[in-house]
Amino acid sequence: MTRALRLKLLKNWWERIRTSLWFVPTVLIVTAVAIALIMPEIDRGLEDDDLSVPPWIFGGSVDGAHTLLSTVAGSLITIVGVLFSITIVVLQQAASQFTPRVMGNFIRQTGTQLTLGIYLATFLYALLILRLVRGEDAQAEEFIPRFSIAFALVLATACLGFLVYFIHHMATSLQASAVLSNVNREFREDVGPLYPEHIGESAHDEDMSLEEFRRQYMRAPIYRIAAERSGYLMSVDDDAIVANASDTEAIAIIPQIGDFVVRGTTIIEVSETRELSDEQRHSIAECLELGSERSRFQDPLFSIRQLVDIALKALSTGVNDPTTATNAISMLGDSIALLAGRKFPERVRRVSRDEDDSREGVYVWTNRPPFSVYVDSAFSEIRREAMDNVSVAVDLAETIGAIGDSITVRERAEPLRQVLDDLQRGLPAAGFDERDERLIRERIEAARRELTVGQASGPGC
């Protein structure tokens, strides 16, 4: 595995941990326990030095300390229950209003994690300090940790501020514009090196199909490795595949990142000079990391899928929200424009067998979606639903035209032009009146001209 891939996988693992709902609360709870162990020692140190504590820190008695800490702990755990209830309601609302695929975006939001964490941490801190408060009738001498109690009041005050923030945060995060912007922002952050850029180096300048790769690089016998379990493909460890297939000349990785792999289906083809053992087959199969759900990391199509689902839900008869649909189309246009200017790595890669590259490398064919698949995934379904709404059809045409300025390779204008052709062919059966149909046709023609201008200015011409 290359150093770049190791760093990428480590980053992906860290992001999954950091953005989970439990990580930030756990860190805050551990911090609260540590503070609850340190603060009483400060109070004891002040008593041993016979230093007087100002009354404004905490001037109450033992009973007052018990009452204060009990009130803080009891009220906070009640509010925690309310916060969890609100969070569950928000997740259900997001799933029904937008798409279940955006639920992870709400869970990953730092504001939600911080709010739950600060309440749980303050509750536990108050309990830990409460057990140290002792009166004169106790077996030991009276002890009132005044600085510790004052710090509990500071935490309780912070909890009130977080409560106001949490309510505001949940109210704004449910707005369609906020959801769409968050998905688009994550797409731009994660689009990074496109798969399979981290695998070896380019070995063929042109995109080669699997059949062509088999004819040119793979020699009989070809051994097929089957998936030992089901799941979504998350990442590929190419170095481990090459190491486990020691005599191979060529390898084909069949599924693409984000595909659901069914147990028993072929995932890897190996051109080997000798029979693979069961242990080798198992080791090679384990080189493909499978997960229970798609991840946004290394899978730009997943973010595009979220935006498309939101647009389709908005255009459904039950919701009928064309404004949200047009906003989603605009975000899709921004995502496709970003990809339109990117250089896609070639499917055929060459992976060295050793560090000094003294031995002949192994040729690896990888399945990655071309630019046309991104365009089709982004606009085809929406284009069919746009036949019921003139504003959506107009916005779709204008968005496609706006992508023209970002096109750097002549061939990338063709899939966008195909969407416009499909949109125009569907107009007669859509039932628009003459004025609306004329408006849509004008926008389509304008978009075609913009694609031509953008194409003419690209370096690929």
Secondary structure, 3 states (H helix, E strand, C coil): CCHHHHHHHHHHHHHHHHCCCCHHHHHHHHHHHHHHHHHHHHHHHHHHCCCCCCCCCCCCCHHHHHHHHHHHHHHHHHHHHHHHHHHHHHHHHHHHHCCHHHHHHHHCCHHHHHHHHHHHHHHHHHHHHHCCCECCCCCCCCECCHHHHHHHHHHHHHHHHHHHHHHHHHHHHCCHHHHHHHHHHHHHHHCCCCCCCCCCEECCCCCCCHHHHHHHHCCCCEEEEECCCCEEEEEECHHHHHHHCCCCCEEEECCCCCCEECCCCEEEEEECCCCCCHHHHHHHHCCEEEECCCCCCCCHHHHHHHHHHHHHHHHCCCCCCHHHHHHHHHHHHHHHHHHHCCCCCCCEEEECCCCCCCCCCEEEEECCCCHHHHHHHHHHHHHHHHHHCHHHHHHHHHHHHHHHHHCCCHHHHHHHHHHHHHHHHCHHHHCCCHHHHHHHHHHHHHHHHHHHHHHHHCCCC
